């Protein structure tokens, strides 16, 4: 019985091998159509892939949409930040345009004079000494020296009190006026009238020029310049214009109240006048 079972098993294995060889040969032969078994197997695999792929694609699309949503949110946030900066950008543009205009005016004024000018920017100014002094970003390394005149595009504003390597301390014309003993000339109908700056009226914001002789005529609107007779300032630097004239307390001379062309409250861009033998008299 055992030998019969063994013989039958060997026979089945041999028949299986023969069938497998026939199927392999049949599948490798040139055919224009698939067998039903092959079609069934292909359809089954395709259906299985479709069933499995549907949720995978669905989940993939969900993650893609979520990722795209985060990306869009990030881009929107960036755009909102850029839009929020537009007012500051506009303010920066307006400030730069104003500074460029000041520089053009400064260059235009300095080109009409006999002296050389060094452009500088105000970098420091104390609140409690707002009308007294300020610090600029140019110093001895730029040719700045103590006593040089400092101007805005509108007119004289002060002088260099102390020069450092890369910065300078500027004392405004409204400070220690009597000690500076600045000599000025007033132009009235083509005539030159001389005087000295005596004081600064802080309440009215006016310089007071005294020692004007009574026999000389000075009127409102007359322009006031440096005379170059006393001190280191060159001749002809514009200071301001007369707004009022009165006799002194003794009636021996006249006093002229002068409004500065330069605004002491608002000083940003300035230029320092380098000494020139042709414009400064010893």
KENU-624638 format. One record per atom (N, C-alpha, C, O, CB): residue in three letters; x, y, z. Coordinates in steps of 0.05 Angstrom, whole numbers, plus 5000, padded with zeros to 4 digits. Glycine has a CB too. Layout:
ALAXYZ;...
***
This chain:
UNK501749765000;UNK500050005000;UNK501750255000;UNK501250444986;UNK498150005024;UNK503850245016;UNK505650485017;UNK507050524991;UNK507450754982;UNK507850445040;UNK507850304978;UNK509150334952;UNK507250444931;UNK508150604913;UNK510350064942;UNK504650374932;UNK502750474913;UNK502350774917;UNK502150924897;UNK500050324916;UNK502250864943;UNK501851154948;UNK504251314939;UNK503951534928;UNK501351194979;UNK506651194943;UNK509051334935;UNK509151354905;UNK509951564894;UNK511551184945;UNK508351124891;UNK508351134861;UNK506451334851;UNK507051484832;UNK507750854850;UNK503951354863;UNK501951544854;UNK502951834858;UNK502452014842;UNK499351504868;UNK504251884881;UNK505252154886;UNK507352234866;UNK507352464857;UNK506352174915;UNK509052054859;UNK511152114840;UNK509852164813;UNK510752334798;UNK513151874838;UNK507652014807;UNK506252054781;UNK504952334780;UNK505152464760;UNK504151834777;UNK503752414802;UNK502452684804;UNK504552904801;UNK504053104787;UNK500952714831;UNK506752874813;UNK508953074811;UNK509853094782;UNK510353314772;UNK511253004830;UNK510152854770;UNK511152854742;UNK509052984724;UNK509853134706;UNK511652564733;UNK506452924728;UNK504353044711;UNK504353344716;UNK503953504697;UNK501552924718;UNK504653434741;UNK504653724747;UNK506953864733;UNK506654094723;UNK504853764777;UNK509253734733;UNK511653854720;UNK511053884690;UNK511654094678;UNK514153694724;UNK509853674678;UNK509253674649;UNK507353904643;UNK507654044623;UNK508153404639;UNK505253924660;UNK503254144655;UNK504454414658;UNK503954594642;UNK500854114676;UNK506254454678;UNK507554714682;UNK509254784658;UNK509355014649;UNK509354704707;UNK510754574647;UNK512354624623;UNK510654704600;UNK511354884584;UNK514054374616;UNK508354564597;UNK506554634574;UNK505454914577;UNK505255064558;UNK504254434573;UNK504754994602;UNK503655264606;UNK505755474601;UNK505155684589;UNK502555284635;UNK508255424609;UNK510355614604;UNK510855644575;UNK511155864564;UNK512955534619;UNK510955424561;UNK511355434532;UNK509055574518;UNK509455724499;UNK511655154521;UNK506655524528;UNK504255654515;UNK504355954520;UNK503656114502;UNK501755534526;UNK505156044544;UNK505156324550;UNK507356474535;UNK507056714529;UNK505456374580;UNK509556334528;UNK511756454513;UNK511356464484;UNK512856594469;UNK514356314520;UNK509256324474;UNK508756324445;UNK507456584437;UNK506256714453;UNK506956084437;UNK507756664412;UNK506556904401;UNK503556884400;UNK502456704387;UNK507756964372;UNK502157064414;UNK499257064414;UNK498257354412;UNK499557544421;UNK498156934439;UNK495957374400;UNK494757644397;UNK492657694419;UNK491757924421;UNK493457674370;UNK491957494435;UNK489957534456;UNK490857384480;UNK492357194479;UNK487157444446;UNK489657474503;UNK490357344529;UNK488357124534;UNK486057124524;UNK490357544552;UNK489156934550;UNK487356724558;UNK485456834579;UNK485957044591;UNK488856484569;UNK483356684584;UNK481356774604;UNK482656784632;UNK482056964648;UNK479056584605;UNK484456604637;UNK485856604663;UNK487556864666;UNK487556984687;UNK487656364667;UNK488956924645;UNK490657164646;UNK488957414648;UNK489557604663;UNK492457184621;UNK486657424633;UNK484857644635;UNK483757674663;UNK483657894675;UNK482657624615;UNK482957454674;UNK481857454701;UNK483857554722;UNK483257724739;UNK480857184709;UNK486357454719;UNK488457534737;UNK489057834734;UNK489357974754;UNK491057374732;UNK489257934709;UNK489758224704;UNK487558394715;UNK488158604728;UNK490158274675;UNK485058314710;UNK482758474720;UNK482758484750;UNK482158684762;UNK480158364709;UNK483358254762;UNK483458234792;UNK485558424803;UNK485058564822;UNK483957954801;UNK487958414791;UNK490158584801;UNK489458884797;UNK489959044815;UNK492758524786;UNK488258954774;UNK487559234769;UNK485459324788;UNK485659554799;UNK486559264740;UNK483359154793;UNK481359234812;UNK482459274840;UNK481759454854;UNK479059024812;UNK484259084847;UNK485459104874;UNK487059364877;UNK486859504897;UNK487258864879;UNK488659424856;UNK490259674856;UNK488459914858;UNK489060114872;UNK492059694832;UNK486159904843;UNK484260134844;UNK483060174871;UNK482860394881;UNK482060094823;UNK482259944884;UNK481059954910;UNK483060054931;UNK482460224948;UNK480059674919;UNK485559944929;UNK487660034949;UNK488460324943;UNK488960474962;UNK490059844947;UNK488760394917;UNK489760664910;UNK487860884916;UNK488761114920;UNK490460664881;UNK485260824916;UNK483261044920;UNK483661174947;UNK483861424948;UNK480460934918;UNK483661034969;UNK484061164995;UNK486861294998;UNK487161505010;UNK483660975018;UNK488861154986;UNK491561264987;UNK491661534973;UNK492761734983;UNK493561074974;UNK490461544949;UNK490361804934;UNK488762004949;UNK489462244949;UNK489161754906;UNK486561924961;UNK484862104976;UNK486362234999;UNK486362475004;UNK482361964987;UNK487762055014;UNK489362155037;UNK491662335027;UNK492262545039;UNK490561925053;UNK492862255005;UNK495062414993;UNK494062694985;UNK495462894989;UNK496262274969;UNK491662704973;UNK490462954965;UNK489863134989;UNK490263374989;UNK487962914948;UNK488962995011;UNK488363145036;UNK490963285046;UNK490963515053;UNK487162965057;UNK493163125048;UNK495663235057;UNK496663455039;UNK497763655048;UNK497763015060;UNK496263415012;UNK497163614993;UNK495663874997;UNK496864094997;UNK496763514964;UNK492963855001;UNK491364085006;UNK492064235032;UNK492164475034;UNK488464015006;UNK492664065053;UNK493464185078;UNK496064335076;UNK496364555085;UNK493663965100;UNK497964195062;UNK500564325058;UNK500364585042;UNK501564785048;UNK502564135044;UNK498664565021;UNK498264805005;UNK496865025021;UNK497465265017;UNK496564744980;UNK495064945039;UNK493765145056;UNK495665285074;UNK495565535077;UNK491565015072;UNK497465125087;UNK499565255104;UNK501365435088;UNK502065655097;UNK501265035118;UNK502065345064;UNK503765515047;UNK502365775039;UNK503565995040;UNK504565365022;UNK499865755032;UNK498265995025;UNK498066175049;UNK498166425046;UNK495465915015;UNK497566055073;UNK497366225097;UNK499966365103;UNK499966605110;UNK496566045121;UNK502266225099;UNK504866355103;UNK505266585083;UNK506266795091;UNK507066145101;UNK504566535058;UNK504866735038;UNK503066975044;UNK503967205040;UNK504266625010;UNK500666925052;UNK498867145060;UNK499867305083;UNK499667555083;UNK496067035066;UNK501067165103;UNK502167305125;UNK504467485117;UNK504767715126;UNK503067105147;UNK506167375099;UNK508467535089;UNK507467775073;UNK508567995076;UNK510167365071;UNK505367745057;UNK504267965042;UNK503068175061;UNK503368415056;UNK502067865022;UNK501668085082;UNK500568275101;UNK502768435115;UNK502468675119;UNK498868125122;UNK504968295122;UNK507268445134;UNK508368645115;UNK509068875123;UNK509468245142;UNK508568575089;UNK509668765070;UNK507769005066;UNK508669225064;UNK510068625043;UNK505168945066;UNK503169165064;UNK503269345088;UNK502969585086;UNK500369055061;UNK503669225112;UNK503869395136;UNK506269575137;UNK506369775151;UNK503869215161;UNK508369495121;UNK510769665119;UNK510669885099;UNK512370055097;UNK513169485113;UNK508469885083;UNK508270085062;UNK508270375073;UNK509670545061;UNK505770045046;UNK506870435094;UNK506970705105;UNK509770785113;UNK510671015108;UNK505170745128;UNK511270595126;UNK514070665134;UNK515770705110;UNK517470885110;UNK515170435152;UNK515470535089;UNK516970565065;UNK516470835052;UNK518270965042;UNK516370335045;UNK513870915051;UNK513171175040;UNK514471395056;UNK515471595044;UNK510171205039;UNK514471375083;UNK515671575100;UNK518671595095;UNK519871805094;UNK515071515129;UNK519971355092;UNK522871355086;UNK523471485059;UNK525371635057;UNK523871065086;UNK521771435039;UNK522171565013;UNK521971865015;UNK523572005004;UNK520171454992;UNK519871955030;UNK519472245033;UNK521872375048;UNK522772595041;UNK516872305047;UNK522872235069;UNK525072335084;UNK527572355067;UNK529072555068;UNK525572155109;UNK528072145051;UNK530472145034;UNK530272365013;UNK532272495006;UNK530871875021;UNK527872405002;UNK527472624982;UNK528072894995;UNK529273064983;UNK524672614971;UNK527072935020;UNK527673185034;UNK530573225039;UNK531673445036;UNK526073195061;UNK531973005047;UNK534873025052;UNK536373085026;UNK538273245026;UNK535972765064;UNK535572965004;UNK536773014978;UNK536473314970;UNK538273434959;UNK535672834956;UNK534073414976;UNK533573694969;UNK535373874986;UNK536374074976;UNK530573764974;UNK535673815012;UNK537473975029;UNK540273965019;UNK541674165019;UNK537273865058;UNK541173725011;UNK543873695000;UNK544273864975;UNK546373984971;UNK544573404995;UNK542273854957;UNK542474014933;UNK542674304939;UNK544174454927;UNK540173954914;UNK541074394958;UNK541174684966;UNK543774754978;UNK544974964973;UNK538874744986;UNK544874564995;UNK547474625008;UNK549674644987;UNK551374824988;UNK548174405028;UNK549674464967;UNK551674474946;UNK551374724929;UNK553374834920;UNK551474224928;UNK548874804925;UNK548375044908;UNK549475294923;UNK550675464910;UNK545375074902;UNK548975304949;UNK549975534965;UNK552975544966;UNK554275744961;UNK548875534993;UNK554275304972;UNK557175294975;UNK558575354949;UNK560775454949;UNK557975034986;UNK557375284926;UNK558675324900;UNK558775614893;UNK560375694875;UNK557175174878;UNK557175794906;UNK557176074900;UNK559176234918;UNK559376474914;UNK554376184903;UNK560476104936;UNK562276234955;UNK565276184947;UNK565876014931;UNK561776144983;UNK566976354960;UNK569776324954;UNK571176114972;UNK573476054968;UNK571176594958;UNK569676014991;UNK570875825010;UNK569875535003;UNK567975494989;UNK570175895038;UNK571375345014;UNK570575065011;UNK568774985034;UNK568975075057;UNK573174875011;UNK566874805028;UNK564974715048;UNK565074415052;UNK565374265033;UNK562074805040;UNK564874325077;UNK564774045084;UNK561973975093;UNK561074075114;UNK566973965106;UNK560573805078;UNK557873735086;UNK557973545110;UNK559673375112;UNK556373605063;UNK556073585129;UNK555973425153;UNK553073385162;UNK551273525153;UNK557573555176;UNK552673185179;UNK549973125189;UNK550073145220;UNK551973065233;UNK549072835181;UNK547873245231;UNK547673265260;UNK547072985271;UNK545172855262;UNK545373465268;UNK548772895290;UNK548472615300;UNK547672615330;UNK546972405340;UNK550972465296;UNK547872845343;UNK547172845372;UNK546373125380;UNK547473325371;UNK549572755389;UNK544273135397;UNK543173395406;UNK541673345432;UNK539773195433;UNK541373525384;UNK542573485454;UNK541373455480;UNK538773605481;UNK538573835472;UNK543273535502;UNK536773475494;UNK534173605497;UNK534373855514;UNK533074065508;UNK532173415508;UNK535873845535;UNK536074075553;UNK537774305542;UNK537874525554;UNK537073995580;UNK539274255520;UNK540874455508;UNK540274475478;UNK542074505461;UNK543974395512;UNK537674445472;UNK536774435444;UNK537574675427;UNK538274655404;UNK533874395443;UNK537474915439;UNK538075165425;UNK540975255431;UNK541675485425;UNK536175375433;UNK542575075442;UNK545375155449;UNK547475025431;UNK549275165422;UNK545875095478;UNK547274765427;UNK549474625413;UNK548474365401;UNK546274275407;UNK551774575432;UNK550174245385;UNK549673985374;UNK552273865364;UNK554374005363;UNK547573995350;UNK552273605357;UNK554673465348;UNK554373375320;UNK552173275312;UNK555373225367;UNK556373405303;UNK556273325275;UNK558173095270;UNK559873035287;UNK556973555256;UNK557872955247;UNK559372705242;UNK561972755226;UNK563072575214;UNK557672515226;UNK563073005227;UNK565573055214;UNK567473195234;UNK566573345251;UNK565173235189;UNK570073135232;UNK571973245251;UNK574673305238;UNK574773375215;UNK572473045273;UNK576773295254;UNK579473365245;UNK580373205221;UNK581773295204;UNK581473345268;UNK579572945221;UNK580272775198;UNK579072875172;UNK579972795150;UNK579472495203;UNK576973045174;UNK575673145150;UNK576473445145;UNK575373575127;UNK572673125153;UNK578473535160;UNK579373815156;UNK577974015173;UNK578374255170;UNK579073895128;UNK576373925193;UNK574874115210;UNK576674215232;UNK578274065244;UNK572373975222;UNK576474475238;UNK578074595259;UNK576274765276;UNK574174855268;UNK580374765247;UNK577274815300;UNK575774985319;UNK575475265308;UNK577375375296;UNK577274995346;UNK573075385311;UNK572575655302;UNK571375675275;UNK570475895267;UNK575075805303;UNK571175455260;UNK570075475233;UNK566975525234;UNK565675435253;UNK570575215218;UNK565975675215;UNK563175735213;UNK561575485204;UNK562575335188;UNK562675965194;UNK559175455215;UNK557375235208;UNK554775355198;UNK553575525211;UNK556875045233;UNK553875265175;UNK551575375162;UNK549575155155;UNK550274925151;UNK552275535137;UNK547075235152;UNK545075075139;UNK544675195111;UNK545875405105;UNK542275065155;UNK543175075093;UNK542675195067;UNK541375475069;UNK541475625050;UNK540875015050;UNK540175535092;UNK538775795095;UNK540576015106;UNK540076255101;UNK536375765113;UNK542575935122;UNK544276145133;UNK546076045156;UNK546075805162;UNK542576375143;UNK547576235168;UNK549376165190;UNK547876065214;UNK545776165221;UNK551076415198;UNK548875845227;UNK547575725250;UNK549375705274;UNK548375685296;UNK546475455242;UNK552075715270;UNK553875685293;UNK556775665284;UNK557475735261;UNK553175455310;UNK558375565302;UNK561275535297;UNK562275285311;UNK561075195331;UNK562875785305;UNK564475175302;UNK565674945314;UNK567075025340;UNK568975185340;UNK567674805295;UNK566074915362;UNK567274975388;UNK569474785394;UNK571474855406;UNK565074955410;UNK569174525387;UNK571274325392;UNK571174115370;UNK569074015363;UNK570874195420;UNK573574055359;UNK573773865337;UNK575173615347;UNK577373625358;UNK575273975313;UNK573873375344;UNK575073125350;UNK575972985324;UNK575973115303;UNK573072935365;UNK576772735326;UNK577772605302;UNK575672575281;UNK576072645258;UNK578772325310;UNK573272465288;UNK571172405269;UNK568572545276;UNK566472475265;UNK570772115266;UNK568572735294;UNK566172885302;UNK566973155312;UNK569373195319;UNK564472725323;UNK565073335313;UNK565573605323;UNK563273705339;UNK560873635334;UNK566173795300;UNK563873865359;UNK561873985376;UNK561374275367;UNK563174435365;UNK562673985407;UNK558874335359;UNK558174595347;UNK556574755367;UNK554574665378;UNK556574555321;UNK557474995372;UNK555975185388;UNK554275365370;UNK555375485351;UNK557875355406;UNK551675385376;UNK549975535358;UNK550275835363;UNK551175925384;UNK547075455363;UNK549475985343;UNK549776275343;UNK548076405365;UNK548576635373;UNK549076395316;UNK546176255375;UNK544376355396;UNK545576325424;UNK544376405444;UNK541676215395;UNK547976205426;UNK549276145452;UNK551676325456;UNK553276375438;UNK550075845453;UNK551876435481;UNK554176605489;UNK554676825468;UNK556876865459;UNK556676435492;UNK552476955460;UNK552677145438;UNK554577375445;UNK556177455428;UNK549977255431;UNK554377485469;UNK555977715476;UNK558977635477;UNK560677805471;UNK555177825503;UNK559677385484;UNK562377305485;UNK563577265457;UNK565977315453;UNK562677045502;UNK561877175439;UNK562877135411;UNK563577395397;UNK565277405379;UNK560776985395;UNK562177615405;UNK562777885394;UNK562777875363;UNK564777955351;UNK565477985404;UNK560677765352;UNK560477735323;UNK559678005310;UNK557578115316;UNK558377515316;UNK561378095292;UNK560878335277;UNK559178275253;UNK559678085238;UNK563578475269;UNK557178445248;UNK555378405225;UNK555078665209;UNK555778875218;UNK552578305235;UNK554078625185;UNK553378855168;UNK550578835158;UNK549678615150;UNK555378885144;UNK549079045159;UNK546379055150;UNK546179205124;UNK547479415121;UNK544479185172;UNK544779105105;UNK544479225079;UNK541779365077;UNK539679245078;UNK544779015056;UNK541979635073;UNK539579795070;UNK539879975045;UNK541480155045;UNK539079975096;UNK538279915025;UNK538280065000;UNK541080094989;UNK541780314980;UNK537080345005;UNK542579884989;UNK545279884978;UNK547379994997;UNK549779984990;UNK545280044953;UNK546580095020;UNK548480195040;UNK549179985060;UNK547479815068;UNK547380445054;UNK551679985070;UNK552579795090;UNK552479935118;UNK553580155121;UNK555379695084;UNK551179805136;UNK551079905164;UNK552179685182;UNK551379455181;UNK548079975172;UNK554079765199;UNK555479565216;UNK554479565244;UNK553479775255;UNK558479615215;UNK554679335257;UNK553879305285;UNK554979045296;UNK556278895282;UNK550779315288;UNK554278995322;UNK555178745335;UNK552778605347;UNK550978725357;UNK557278815357;UNK552878335345;UNK550778175358;UNK551178185388;UNK553378095397;UNK550677885347;UNK549278285403;UNK549578325431;UNK548378105448;UNK549478025469;UNK548378585439;UNK545978005440;UNK544577815456;UNK542577665439;UNK542177725415;UNK543177945480;UNK541277465452;UNK539177315438;UNK536677315456;UNK536777225479;UNK540077025432;UNK534577415445;UNK531977425459;UNK530577155456;UNK529377095435;UNK530177655448;UNK530776985476;UNK529676715474;UNK526676715472;UNK525576535459;UNK530576545498;UNK525376895486;UNK522376905484;UNK521476965456;UNK519476845448;UNK521377115504;UNK522777135442;UNK521877215415;UNK523477065393;UNK522777065370;UNK522177515411;UNK525676935402;UNK527376795383;UNK528776975364;UNK529076915340;UNK525676595367;UNK529777205374;UNK531077405357;UNK533777485367;UNK534277495391;UNK529277665355;UNK535677525349;UNK538277635356;UNK537977945358;UNK536478075344;UNK540377565334;UNK539578055377;UNK539578345381;UNK542278455372;UNK544378385383;UNK538978415411;UNK542178635352;UNK544578765342;UNK544679045352;UNK542779195348;UNK544678755310;UNK546879115366;UNK547079385377;UNK549379535364;UNK550579445345;UNK547479375408;UNK549979775375;UNK552179955365;UNK551680045336;UNK553580075321;UNK554779805367;UNK549080085329;UNK548480195303;UNK548180495306;UNK546480585322;UNK545880065291;UNK549680645292;UNK549580945296;UNK546881055289;UNK545480955271;UNK551781075279;UNK546181265303;UNK543481395299;UNK543281525272;UNK541081545261;UNK542981595321;UNK545481615261;UNK545281745235;UNK545181555211;UNK545281645188;UNK547681935231;UNK545081295217;UNK544781095196;UNK541980975196;UNK540780935217;UNK546980875199;UNK541080915172;UNK538280825170;UNK538280515168;UNK539580395152;UNK536980945145;UNK536580395186;UNK536080115185;UNK533080075187;UNK531680205202;UNK537579965210;UNK532079885171;UNK529179845170;UNK528479555170;UNK530179385164;UNK527979985145;UNK525979495176;UNK524979225175;UNK525379105147;UNK524779235127;UNK521979215183;UNK526278865146;UNK526778725120;UNK529578735110;UNK530378595091;UNK524978845100;UNK531278905123;UNK534078925115;UNK535478655121;UNK535078535142;UNK535579155130;UNK537178565103;UNK538578315107;UNK541078355124;UNK542378575122;UNK539278185080;UNK541878155139;UNK544078175157;UNK546177955150;UNK545477725147;UNK543178145187;UNK548678035147;UNK550877855140;UNK553177885159;UNK553378085174;UNK551877915111;UNK554977685159;UNK557477715174;UNK559177925160;UNK559177935135;UNK558977445177;UNK560678085176;UNK562278295164;UNK565078205158;UNK566478325141;UNK562378535182;UNK566077995172;UNK568777915169;UNK570878085182;UNK573278045180;UNK569477895140;UNK569878295197;UNK571778485210;UNK572878375236;UNK575178435244;UNK570378745216;UNK571278215251;UNK572078105276;UNK571577805276;UNK569377715267;UNK570578245300;UNK573477655286;UNK573077365289;UNK573977215264;UNK575177325246;UNK570077305293;UNK573376955264;UNK574276785242;UNK572276745220;UNK572976625199;UNK574976515253;UNK569876855223;UNK567876815202;UNK568576965177;UNK569377195178;UNK565176895213;UNK568176845153;UNK568576985128;UNK566477205125;UNK564477205138;UNK568476795104;UNK567077385108;UNK565177605102;UNK562877505085;UNK563277335067;UNK566577835089;UNK560477615089;UNK558277565071;UNK556577325077;UNK554977245060;UNK559277545045;UNK556877195101;UNK555076975107;UNK552377075116;UNK552277235134;UNK556376795130;UNK550276985103;UNK547677075110;UNK546876985138;UNK547276745144;UNK545576985089;UNK545677165154;UNK544777095181;UNK541777105183;UNK540476915192;UNK545977285201;UNK540577325174;UNK537677345175;UNK536777615165;UNK538077745149;UNK536677295204;UNK534477715175;UNK533477975167;UNK532278115191;UNK531377995210;UNK531377935145;UNK532278385189;UNK531278555210;UNK528278545211;UNK526978565191;UNK532278845206;UNK527178515236;UNK524278515239;UNK523378755256;UNK520978815257;UNK523378255252;UNK525278885270;UNK524579105287;UNK527079275293;UNK529279165296;UNK523279015313;UNK526679545294;UNK528879725300;UNK527979915323;UNK525680015322;UNK529779895275;UNK529679955342;UNK529080135364;UNK531580275374;UNK533780175370;UNK527679985387;UNK531280495388;UNK533580635401;UNK534380485426;UNK532680355439;UNK532880925407;UNK536880495433;UNK537780365458;UNK536680535482;UNK535580745478;UNK540780335459;UNK537180435506;UNK536080555530;UNK537180835535;UNK535980995550;UNK536480385554;UNK539480895524;UNK540681155528;UNK540181345504;UNK540781585506;UNK543681135533;UNK539081245483;UNK538581405460;UNK540981485444;UNK540981665428;UNK537181645468;UNK543181335449;UNK545681395435;UNK546181235409;UNK547681315392;UNK548081355454;UNK544781015407;UNK545080845383;UNK542480695379;UNK540580725393;UNK547480655386;UNK542480525358;UNK540080375351;UNK540580075356;UNK542879975354;UNK539280425322;UNK538479935362;UNK538579645364;UNK536679525342;UNK534479625338;UNK537679555392;UNK537679315329;UNK536079175309;UNK535478895318;UNK537378755326;UNK537479175281;UNK532978815317;UNK532278545324;UNK532178375298;UNK530678445279;UNK529478535339;UNK533678155298;UNK534078005273;UNK532977715276;UNK533677585296;UNK537077995266;UNK531377635257;UNK530477365256;UNK532377195240;UNK532977265217;UNK527477345245;UNK533276975251;UNK535176795237;UNK533776675212;UNK531476595214;UNK536176575255;UNK535276655190;UNK534276505167;UNK534176205173;UNK532276065165;UNK535976555142;UNK536176105187;UNK536275825195;UNK534575785220;UNK534575945238;UNK539175725201;UNK533175565220;UNK531375505243;UNK532975355264;UNK533775125260;UNK528975335234;UNK533475475288;UNK535075345309;UNK533675085319;UNK534974905329;UNK535475525332;UNK530975075317;UNK529574845327;UNK529874605309;UNK529474375318;UNK526674915330;UNK530474645283;UNK530474425264;UNK533074435248;UNK533174565227;UNK528074435246;UNK535174295258;UNK537774295244;UNK538473995239;UNK538573835258;UNK539974435261;UNK538873925214;UNK539573655207;UNK542073645190;UNK544173545198;UNK537273525192;UNK541873745165;UNK544273755148;UNK545574035150;UNK544174235148;UNK543373695118;UNK548174035153;UNK549674285155;UNK552174265138;UNK552874045129;UNK550474355185;UNK553574485133;UNK556174475121;UNK558074675135;UNK557274895142;UNK556074535091;UNK560574585140;UNK562574735154;UNK564374865134;UNK565274745115;UNK564174545173;UNK564875125138;UNK566475285119;UNK569375275127;UNK570175355149;UNK565475575118;UNK571075155109;UNK573875145114;UNK575175425110;UNK574375575093;UNK575274945095;UNK577075485127;UNK578375735125;UNK579775785098;UNK580975595087;UNK580475765148;UNK579476015088;UNK580676095063;UNK581976375066;UNK580476555073;UNK578576085039;UNK584476405062;UNK585776665065;UNK584476885050;UNK584577115059;UNK588676645057;UNK583176825028;UNK581877025012;UNK579277125024;UNK578277335017;UNK581476934984;UNK578076955041;UNK575477025052;UNK575477085082;UNK573477165094;UNK573476815047;UNK577777045095;UNK578077095123;UNK580377295127;UNK582577235118;UNK578576835139;UNK579877515140;UNK581877715145;UNK583077675173;UNK581577635192;UNK580778005141;UNK585677695175;UNK586977665201;UNK586477925218;UNK587377945240;UNK589977615198;
***
